[in-house]
Amino acid sequence: MTGEPERSNPLDLMESALARQGFRHTLPRRTILQVVASLGHPFTPSELTAEVAKADPGIGRASVFRVLQLLRTCGLVERLHAPDAEVYTLCLTAGHHHHVTCRVCGRTEVFSLEDDGAVARAVERVGYSMENHVLQAFGVCPACRGASGRGKDVPPL
């Protein structure tokens, strides 16, 4: 035991990760991190900017975008594929993983493949050497499937 309390909430995890990478704590950055941690769902940069403005009207759009880019660079948020918007999600999952997104409510879950090497092998079969990959699945979550039949009538992409 190190005597340091275990940090397990999203805000603490983000602050610790940024500190380990040499980024200092500032009040505006902490406010933006608090908003990201509190959202609990994938968000657009515009939504993040609006929520930060509610928390502290003195924090400008440029600051929000700089912190969002910092979080993305540090691997604390990930950009998701969406048909009509630039969408980000807080992602504090260690290791390689993928996302599945509900087309009805937008909820996103993390999953991993038992054989992630299958993607690399498939790429190699067409003659490429894979450097990285992004996999995001789309479907209808259990809550939306169960809510009065919602999701049963969702047209395919």
Protein Blocks (a to p, Z undefined) as FASTA:
>chain_A
ZZiacdfbfklmmmmmmmmnopacdfklmmmmmmmmmnopacdfklmmmmmmmmommbcf
klmmmmmmmmmmnopaccdddfkbccddddfbgcjddddddfklopacddddfblmlmmm
mmmmnopacfbdcdddddddfklmmngoiajlpccZZ
